[in-house]
């Protein structure tokens, strides 16, 4: 069945607007989606009428409206993982005083479904609902470690191994070796692979069947998340938290 063009365009606008929490002006928005200003303006008018988009009259910028939050409430509420894991992730964040991310996979990408911010002056720029590649993030590589051979190959075949830093994994073979290491040690690193100056350590969350259903990470500047600190402190704490959350979901070793 062919897509309804106007609906497809409206949803594309919402996807782009979601990347600009402070809003974006119509000229730049038109450039982003490849549509004329008149077409974008017409679509935005309808979205504004339905409260999916709001316009800041002072800046002439458009941003996501509260209706999006309203329709997504049941999706988030139905993810038992968030309320179950929250107390454990808050404790972990308090113990290490670093940012914690909780993630799941969606269509071969990592989706951040919860975040607990640290009290540090230098903080992580990340948002709930944002996405990231699997091959260059600790949380993504943990999720890959829970896949069988066929599932792994399906994701790897669709992965564009873009070099983000000098440490980024560059091939399927390298990623496969990394995932095998993760399976053995029970945690993964983003060793300054996705963003310059940022290091993360991530661990899995298992359900009652032993399947990895989510992952979470301790993230921060590499000056604080040093390899020495990872080996002496963080890997033990994140693995302990992994088991505590997983047990709440019925997992038994």
Secondary structure, DSSP 8 states (H G I E B T S, - for coil): ----HHHHHHHHHHHHHTT-TT-EEHHHHHHHHT--HHHHHHHHHHHHHTTSEEEETTTTEEEE-HHHHHHHHHHHHT-HHHHHHHHHHHHHHHHHTSEEEEEEEETTEEEEEEEE--S-SS-----TT-EE-STTSHHHHHHHHTS-HHHHHHHHHT------STT---SHHHHHHHHHHHHHHS-EEEES-SSTTEEEEEEEEE-TTS-EEEEEEEEEETTTS-HHHIIIIIHHHHHHHHHHHHHHTT---
